[in-house]
Amino acid sequence: MIIVTGATGLLGRQIVEQLLTRVPADQIGLSVRDPKKAQAFAGQGVRVRQGSFTDAGSLAHAFEGATQVLIVSVDKMGEEAVRQHRAAIDGAVTAGARRVLYTSHMGASASSHFQACRDHAATEEALRACGVPFTSLRNGFYAASAVQFLGHAMQSGEVVLPADGPVSWTAHADLAAAAAAILADEGRFEGPTPSLTAAQALTFDDIARIAGDVTGRTITRTTAPDDQFREQLVSHGVPAESADQLLGIFAASRAAEFAAVDPTLAGLLGREPTTVGTVLREQLRSD
């Protein structure tokens, strides 16, 4: 049985939806914090069990009968994130899974400027030490994050952000489809995958231009000093630690940590990956 954690989140839910097009429902199990949120999958014949990375007993039950376990990374950063990922890895190994998969990041490195990428690197070290074959999905930076950084720029006509570098912004839906393809073809990748990215690496100057094309209006990109941007975030109630973590994204992009472009994702999809322009158009339609 293929077990997917975090299956009610944005990425995990789409992975399960894609997996259902490739694998019979009774071969899929979900480990979720709140089973009520996964009832739609249960109604399709998917096994749904409560599982928490902070409760080893719940993972033993949720991972029972696992052949593969896909650990979707938690929405935390720092020591707590790595601790939870290690607990999930231990749970998968204890359950007898013959392969552990993990949603990592293209910039995973112990020396990254971005905390989450340092966490991914630490988790990958735990995977290497776990004694079971593993696949680490080196996902491109989520295009949804670019949309969030734009904020109200498509209405206001101005986006004010720190200096940045090119980033290969990649759609959740494409990464979900790739994960499902890899799960359905066990052992296709051993260890970290190549970077799973869109076809272009773009700066926010590029994104402002694309957003202008999408909206039919001029959108100006203004650069804010890091300290000023941080102060503004904190003044709006963002915790100082979170503000520093957000700034880490821009520092990492300036260091070209997210600039790589690789054809592997297109090969898994059998088509070109979704563009940022398409993601922006979809966002406008949903607003």
KETORSE-69572 format. One record per atom (N, C-alpha, C, O, CB): residue in one letter; x, y, z. Coordinates in steps of 0.2 Angstrom, whole numbers, plus 5000, padded with zeros to 4 digits. Glycine has a CB too. Layout:
% residues N
aXYZ
...
//
This chain:
% residues 287
m500449945000
m500050005000
m500450065000
m500950075004
m499550005006
i500350114996
i500650184996
i500350225001
i499750245000
i500650214989
i500750255006
i500450295011
i500650365009
i501250375008
i500750275018
v500250415009
v500350485008
v500150525015
v499650515017
v499950515002
t500650565017
t500550605023
t500250675021
t500350695015
t501150605028
g500050715025
g499850775024
g499350785018
g499350835014
g500450815022
a498850735017
a498450725011
a497850775011
a497550775006
a498250655011
t497850815016
t497250865016
t497550935014
t497250985014
t496850875022
g498250945014
g498551005012
g498551015004
g498350975001
g499251005014
l498751075002
l498751094995
l499151044991
l498851024986
l499051164995
l499751034993
l500150984988
l499850914989
l499750874985
l500850994990
g499850894996
g499650824997
g498950804994
g498950744991
g499650805004
r498450844994
r497850834991
r497850814984
r497550774981
r497350884993
q498250864980
q498350854973
q498750794971
q498650764966
q498650914970
i499250774976
i499550714974
i499150654974
i499150604970
i500150704980
v498650654979
v498250594980
v497750594974
v497550544971
v497850594987
e497450654972
e497050654966
e497350624960
e497050594956
e496850724965
q498050644959
q498450624953
q498550544954
q498550504949
q499050654953
l498650524960
l498850454961
l498250404960
l498350354957
l499050444969
l497650434961
l497050394960
l496950384952
l496550334950
l496450434963
t497250424948
t497250404941
t497750354938
t497750334933
t497350474937
r498150334943
r498650284941
r498650224945
r498850174943
r499350314942
v498350224951
v498350164956
v497650154959
v497350204960
v498950184962
p497450094959
p496850074962
p496750104969
p497250104973
p496750004963
a496150134971
a496050164977
a496250124983
a496450154988
a495350194978
d496150064983
d496250014989
d496950004990
d497149974994
d495849954988
q497450034985
q498150024986
q498450094989
q499050094989
q498450004980
i497950134991
i498250204993
i497950215000
i497350195002
i497950264989
g498450235005
g498250255012
g498450325013
g498950345011
g498550205017
l498050355017
l498150425019
l498350425027
l497950395031
l497650475017
s498850465029
s498950485036
s498850555036
s499250595034
s499750465038
v498350575040
v498150645041
v497950655048
v497750615052
v497550655036
r498050725050
r497950745057
r497150745058
r496950725064
r498250815058
d496750755053
d496050765054
d495750725049
d495550745043
d495750835054
p495550655050
p495250615045
p494550645042
p494450625036
p495050545048
k494250685046
k493650715043
k493750755037
k493250755033
k493250755049
k494350785036
k494450825031
k494650785024
k494750815019
k495050875032
a494750715025
a494850675020
a494350625018
a494450575015
a495550635021
q493750645020
q493150595019
q492950585012
q492750535009
q492550625023
a493150635008
a493050635000
a493450574997
a493250544993
a493150694997
f494050575000
f494450514998
f494250445000
f494250394997
f495250535000
a494050445007
a493750385009
a493150365005
a493050305005
a493550395017
g492750405003
g492150384999
g492350354992
g491950324989
g491750444998
q492950364990
q493250334984
q493550274985
q493850244980
q493650384980
g493650254991
g493950184993
g494650194996
g494950134996
g493950144987
v494850254997
v495550264999
v495550255007
v495050275010
v495850334998
r496050215010
r496050205017
r496350275020
r496850295019
r496550145019
v495950295025
v496050355029
v496150345036
v495750315039
v495550415028
r496750365039
r496850345046
r497250415049
r497550445045
r497350285047
q497050425055
q497350475059
q498050465060
q498250415063
q496950495065
g498550515059
g499250505060
g499550575061
g499450625058
g499550465054
s499950575066
s500350635068
s501050625069
s501250575072
s500050665075
f501450665066
f502150655067
f502450665074
f503050645075
f502550705062
t502050685078
t502250695085
t501950635089
t501950645096
t501950765088
d501650585086
d501350535090
d501550465086
d501250445081
d500550535090
a502050435089
a502350375085
a501850315085
a501750285080
a502950345089
g501350315090
g500850265090
g500350275084
g500150225081
g500550265097
s500150335083
s499750345078
s500050335071
s499650315066
s499450425078
l500650345070
l501050335064
l501050255063
l500950235057
l501750365064
a501150215068
a501150145067
a500550125064
a500550075060
a501350115074
h499950155067
h499350135064
h499250155057
h498950125053
h498750155069
a499350225056
a499250255049
a499650225044
a499450215038
a499350325050
f500250195046
f500750175041
f500750095040
f501150065036
f501450195043
e500250065043
e500249995043
e500149965036
e499749995032
e499649965048
g500549915034
g500549885028
g500849925022
g500749915016
g499849875026
a501249975024
a501550025019
a502049985015
a502549945018
a501850085022
t502049995008
t502649975004
t503050035003
t503650035002
t502349944997
q502750095001
q503050155001
q502650205005
q502050205006
q503050184993
v503050255008
v502750315012
v503050375009
v503650385008
v502950305019
l502550415007
l502750485005
l502650535010
l502050545013
l502350504998
i503250565013
i503150615018
i503150685015
i503650705012
i503750605023
v502550715016
v502550785013
v502750825019
v502550825025
v501750805012
s503250865017
s503550915023
s503050955026
s502650975023
s504150955019
v503250965033
v502751005037
v502851075035
v503351105033
v502950985044
d502351115038
d502351185036
d502651225042
d502351275045
d501651215035
k503251205045
k503651235050
k504351235048
k504551205042
k503551185057
m504751275051
m505451285050
m505851275056
m505551285062
m505651345046
g506451255055
g506951245061
g506951175064
g506751125061
g506751295066
e507151175070
e507251105073
e506651065074
e506651005073
e507551115080
e506051095075
e505451065076
e505251025069
e504950975069
e504851105078
a505351065063
a505151035057
a505650965056
a505350915054
a505351085051
v506250975057
v506750915056
v506550865061
v506550805059
v507450935057
r506350875067
r506150825072
r505550785070
r505550725070
r506050855079
q505050825067
q504450785065
q504550745058
q504350695058
q503950845063
h505050775054
h505150735048
h505550665050
h505450615047
h505650775043
r506050675055
r506350615057
r505850565060
r505950505059
r506950635062
a505350585064
a504950545067
a504550505061
a504350445062
a504450585072
a504350545056
a503950515051
a504350455047
a504150405045
a503750565046
i505050475046
i505450425043
i505550365047
i505550305045
i506150455042
d505650375054
d505650315058
d505050275058
d505050215058
d505850345066
g504450305058
g503850275058
g503750235051
g503550175051
g503250325058
a504050255046
a503950225039
a504450165039
a504250105037
a504150265033
v505050165042
v505450115043
v505250055047
v505249995045
v506150135045
t504950075053
t504650035058
t504049995055
t503949935056
t504450065064
a503650025050
a503149995047
a503249945042
a502849915039
a502650045044
g503949945040
g504149895035
g504149925028
g504149885023
g503749835035
a504049995027
a504050015020
a504750005017
a505250005020
a503950095020
r504649985010
r505349965007
r505550035003
r506150025000
r505149915001
r505250085003
r505450145000
r505150205004
r504550205005
r505350154993
v505550255006
v505250315009
v505450375004
v505950385002
v505650335016
l504850415003
l504950474998
l504750535003
l504450535008
l504450464992
y505050595000
y505050655004
y504950715000
y505350714995
y505650655009
t504550765001
t504550824997
t505050874999
t504850905004
t503750854997
s505550874996
s506150914998
s506150974993
s505550994991
s506850874997
h506651004992
h506651074988
h507351074984
h507851044986
h506651134993
m507251104979
m507851114974
m508451144977
m509051134975
m507651154968
g508351184982
g508851224985
g509151194992
g509551224996
g508651294987
a508951124993
a509151094999
a509851095000
a510251064996
a508851024999
s510151125006
s510851135007
s510951155014
s510551195017
s511251175002
a511451125017
a511551145024
a511851215025
a511751245030
a512051105027
s512051245019
s512351315019
s511851365016
s512051425014
s512951315015
s511251345014
s510751385011
s510551445015
s510651445021
s510051345010
h510451505012
h510251565015
h509451555018
h509251595022
h510251625011
f509151505016
f508451495018
f508351445022
f508551385021
f507951485011
q508051455028
q507951405034
q507651345031
q507951285033
q507651435039
a507151345027
a506751285025
a507251235021
a507151175022
a506151305021
c507651265017
c508151225013
c508651195018
c508851135016
c508451265008
r508851225023
r509351195028
r508951135031
r509251085033
r509551245033
d508351145033
d507951095036
d507851035031
d507850975033
d507251115038
h507751045024
h507650995019
h508350955019
h508350895019
h507551025013
a508850995019
a509550955019
a509650915025
a509850855025
a510151005019
a509450935031
a509450895037
a509050835037
a509250775039
a509350935043
t508450845034
t507950785033
t508250735028
t508250675029
t507250805030
e508550755023
e508850715018
e509450675021
e509550615019
e509150755012
e509850705026
e510350665029
e510050605033
e510250555034
e510750715034
a509450625036
a509050575040
a508850515036
a508850455037
a508450605044
l508650535030
l508450485025
l509050435023
l508950375022
l508150515018
r509650465022
r510250435020
r510450385025
r510650325024
r510750475018
a510250395031
a510450355037
a509950305039
a510050265044
a510650405043
c509350305036
c508750265039
c508850195037
c508450155040
c508150295036
g509250175032
g509350105030
g508850075025
g508850015024
g509350065036
v508450125023
v507950105018
v508050145011
v508150205012
v507150105020
p507950115005
p507950154999
p507550215000
p506950215002
p507850114993
f507750274997
f507350334998
f507350374991
f507850364987
f507550375004
t506850414990
t506850464985
t506650534988
t506150534991
t506350444979
s507050584986
s506950644989
s506750694983
s507150704978
s507550674992
l506150714983
l505850754977
l506150824978
l505850864982
l505050754977
r506550844974
r506850914974
r506450964971
r506550984965
r507550914971
n505850974974
n505351024971
n505651094969
n505951124973
n504751024975
g505351124964
g505551194962
g505151234967
g504651214970
g505351204955
f505351294967
f504951344972
f504251354970
f504151364964
f505351414972
y503751344974
y503051344973
y502851414969
y503051464972
y502651334979
a502551414964
a502351474960
a501851504964
a501751574964
a502051454953
a501451474968
a500951504973
a501251554977
a500951604979
a500551454977
s501851544979
s502251594984
s502351654980
s502351714983
s502951564986
a502551654973
a502651714969
a501951754969
a501951814970
a502851694962
v501451714969
v500751754969
v500651784975
v500451844976
v500151704967
q500851754981
q500751784987
q501251844988
q500951894991
q500951734993
f501851844986
f502251894986
f502051954982
f502152014984
f502951874984
l501651944977
l501351994973
l500852034977
l500752094976
l501051974966
g500451994981
g499952024985
g499452064981
g499152034977
g500252074990
h499352124983
h498852164979
h499152204973
h498752254971
h498452214984
a499652184971
a500052224966
a499652224959
a499652274955
a500652194964
m499252174958
m498852164952
m498252214952
m497952234947
m498552094950
q498052244958
q497552294959
q497952364960
q497652414957
q497152274965
s498452364964
s498752424965
s499252454960
s499352514959
s499152424972
g499552404956
g499952424951
g500652434953
g501152454949
g499752494948
e500852414959
e501552414962
e501652354966
e501252334970
e501652484965
v502252324965
v502552274970
v503152294973
v503652314969
v502552204966
v503152294979
v503752324983
v504052264987
v503752234992
v503552384988
l504652244985
l504952184988
l505752194988
l505952234984
l504852114984
p506052154992
p506852164992
p507152134986
p506752104982
p507152114998
a507752154985
a508152134979
a508152054978
a508152024983
a508852164978
d508052034972
d507951954971
d508451934966
d508751974962
d507251934970
g508451874965
g508751834959
g508251794955
g507651784958
g509351794961
p508451764950
p507951714946
p507751654950
p508151624954
p508251694940
v507151644950
v506851584953
v506451544948
v506051574944
v506451604959
s506551474948
s506151434944
s505451414947
s505351364949
s506451374941
w504951464947
w504351454950
w503951404947
w503851404941
w503951524950
t503751354951
t503451294948
t502751274952
t502651294958
t503851234950
a502251254947
a501551244950
a501451184954
a501751134953
a501151244944
h501051194959
h500851134964
h500651084960
h500851024961
h500351164969
a500151094955
a499851044951
a500350994947
a500350934947
a499351064946
d500851034945
d501350994941
d501850954945
d501950894944
d501851044937
l501950974951
l502350944956
l501950884959
l502250824960
l502650984962
a501350894960
a500950834962
a500850784957
a500950724959
a500150864964
a500850804951
a500750754945
a501450714945
a501450654944
a500650784938
a501950744946
a502650714946
a502750664951
a502950614951
a503250764946
a502550684957
a502550644963
a502150574962
a502350524964
a502350674970
a501550584959
a501150524958
a501450484953
a501450424954
a500450554955
a501750514948
a502150464943
a502650434946
a502750374944
a502350514937
i503050464950
i503650434954
i503350374958
i503650324959
i504050484957
l502850384962
l502550334967
l502350274963
l502450224965
l502050364971
a502050284957
a501750234953
a502250194949
a502150134947
a501250264948
d502850224949
d503450184946
d504050184951
d504550214950
d503650224939
e503850134956
e504350134962
e505050124960
e505250074955
e504150074966
g505550164963
g506250154961
g506450194955
g507050184953
g506350084960
r506050234952
r506250274946
r506850314948
r507250324944
r505650314944
f506850344954
f507350384956
f507650364963
f507250344967
f507150464957
e508250354963
e508550334969
e508950394972
e509350424969
e509050274968
g508750414979
g509050474982
g508750534979
g508150534977
g509850474980
p509050594980
p508750654977
p508650654970
p509050634966
p509250714979
t508050674968
t507950684961
t508350744958
t508550784962
t507150694959
p508350754951
p508550814949
p508050874951
p507550854953
p508650814941
s508250934950
s507750984952
s507150984947
s507150974941
s508151054951
l506550974951
l505950974947
l505651044946
l505351074951
l505450924951
t505851074940
t505651144940
t505251164933
t505251124929
t506351184939
a505051224933
a504751244927
a505251264922
a505851254923
a504351314929
a505051284916
a505551294911
a505951354911
a506451364907
a505151284904
q505751404915
q506051474916
q506251494923
q505851474927
q505651524912
a506751524924
a506851554930
a506751634930
a507051664925
a507651544933
l506351654934
l506151724933
l506251774939
l506251744945
l505351724932
t506451834938
t506451884944
t505751914945
t505351904941
t507051934942
f505751954950
f505051994951
f505052044946
f504452064945
f505052014958
d505552074943
d505452114937
d505052074931
d504652104928
d506152144934
d505352014930
d504951974925
d504251964927
d503751964923
d505351904924
i504151944933
i503451924935
i502951994935
i502451984933
i503451904943
a503252044937
a502852114936
a502652124929
a502052144928
a503252174939
r503152114925
r502952114917
r502452064915
r501952084912
r503552114913
i502452004917
i501951954916
i501351974919
i500751964915
i502251884918
a501351994925
a500652014928
a500352074925
a499752074924
a500852034936
g500752114922
g500552174918
g500152144912
g499652174910
g501052224916
d500552094908
d500252064902
d499552034904
d499052034900
d500752014899
v499551994910
v498951964912
v498352014913
v497751994911
v499051914918
t498552064917
t497952114919
t497852164914
t497352204914
t498152144925
g498352174909
g498252234904
g498352304907
g498152354905
g497552234902
r498752304913
r498952364916
r499652364918
r499952314918
r498552384922
t499952424919
t500652424920
t500752414928
t500452444932
t500952494919
i501252364929
i501352354936
i502152364937
i502552334934
i501252274938
t502252414942
t502952434943
t503252394949
t502952374954
t502952504945
r503852374948
r504252334953
r504752384956
r505152414953
r504652274949
t504652394963
t505052434967
t505452394972
t505152344975
t504652484970
t506152404972
t506552374977
t506552404984
t506752464984
t507252364974
a506452364989
a506452394996
a507052364999
a507252304998
a505852375000
p507452405003
p508052375007
p507752325011
p507252325014
p508352435011
d508252275013
d508052215017
d507752245024
d507252215026
d508652165018
d508152285027
d507952305034
d507252345034
d506852335038
d508452355036
q507152385028
q506552415028
q505952365027
q505352375030
q506552465022
f506052315023
f505552265022
f505352225028
f504852215029
f505752225016
r505952215032
r505852175038
r505452215043
r504952195046
r506552155041
e505652285044
e505252325048
e504552335047
e504052335051
e505552395048
q504352335040
q503652335038
q503252275040
q502752275042
q503652355030
l503652215039
l503252155040
l503152155048
l502552135050
l503752095038
v503652165052
v503552165059
v503052215061
v502652195066
v504252175063
s502952275058
s502452325060
s501752305059
s501252325061
s502652385057
h501752255054
h501052225052
h500952165056
h500452125054
h501052215045
g501352145061
g501152095065
g501552025064
g501351975067
g500452085065
v501952025059
v502351965057
v502851955063
v503252005064
v502651975050
p502951895066
p503451885071
p504151895068
p504251885062
p503351815073
a504551925072
a505251935069
a505651875066
a505951885061
a505651965075
e505551815069
e505851755066
e505551745059
e505951725055
e505751695071
s504851745059
s504551735052
s504851785047
s504951765041
s503851735053
a504851845049
a505151905044
a505851885042
a505951895036
a505151975048
d506251865046
d506951845045
d506951785040
d507351785035
d507351825051
q506451735041
q506451675036
q506151695029
q506451675025
q505951625039
l505751745029
l505551775023
l506051805019
l506151795013
l504951815023
l506451845023
l507051875020
l507551825017
l507951845012
l507351925025
g507551775020
g508051725018
g507851695011
g508351675007
g508051665023
i507251695009
i507051675002
i507451724997
i507651704992
i506351675001
f507351794999
f507651834994
f508451834994
f508751834989
f507451904996
a508751825000
a509451815000
a509651754996
a510151754993
a509751815008
a509351694997
a509451634993
a509351644986
a509751624982
a509051584996
s508851684984
s508751694977
s509351734974
s509551724968
s508051724975
r509551784978
r510151824975
r510751784975
r511151804971
r510251884980
a510851734978
a511351684978
a511251634973
a511651584972
a511551654985
a510751634969
a510551594963
a510451524966
a510551474962
a511151584959
e510151514972
e510051444975
e509451414971
e509351354971
e509851454982
f508951454968
f508351434965
f508351444958
f507851444955
f507751464968
a508951464955
a508951484948
a508951424943
a508851434937
a509551524947
a509151364945
a509251304940
a508551294937
a508051294939
a509451244944
v508651274931
v508051244926
v508251174924
v508851174921
v507951294921
d507851134924
d507951064923
d507351034919
d506851044920
d508151024929
p507550984914
p506950954910
p506650894913
p506150874910
p507250934903
t506850874919
t506550814922
t505850824923
t505450774922
t506950804929
l505550874926
l504850884927
l504450874921
l503950844920
l504750954930
a504750914915
a504350904909
a504350834906
a503850814904
a504650954904
g504850794908
g504850724906
g504350684909
g504050644907
g505550694907
l504350694916
l503850664920
l503150684918
l502650634918
l503950674927
l502950744916
l502350764914
l502150744907
l501550744906
l502250844915
g502650734903
g502550724896
g502250794892
g501950784887
g501950674895
r502450844895
r502250914892
r502650964896
r503050954900
r501450924893
e502651024893
e502951084896
e502651104903
e502051104903
e503051144892
p503051114908
p502751134914
p502251204914
p502351234909
p503251144920
t501851204918
t501451264919
t501851334920
t502351334923
t500951264924
t501651384916
t502051444917
t501751494922
t501151474924
t502051484910
v502151534924
v501951584929
v501351624927
v500851644930
v502451634931
g501351644920
g500751674917
g500051634918
g499551664920
g500851694910
t500151574917
t499551534918
t499351534925
t498751534927
t499651464915
v499751524930
v499651524937
v499251594939
v498751594943
v500251514941
l499551644936
l499251714938
l498551714935
l498051744938
l499651764935
r498451694929
r497751694926
r497251654930
r496651674931
r497751664919
e497451594932
e497051554937
e496851584943
e496351584946
e497351484938
q497351624946
q497251664952
q496751714951
q496351724955
q497951694955
l496851754946
l496351804944
l495651774943
l495151804946
l496551844938
r495551714940
r494851684939
r494551664946
r493951664947
r494951624935
s495051644951
s494751624957
s494651684962
s494251674967
s495251574960
d494851744961
d494751794965
d494051824965
d493851874968
d495251854964
//
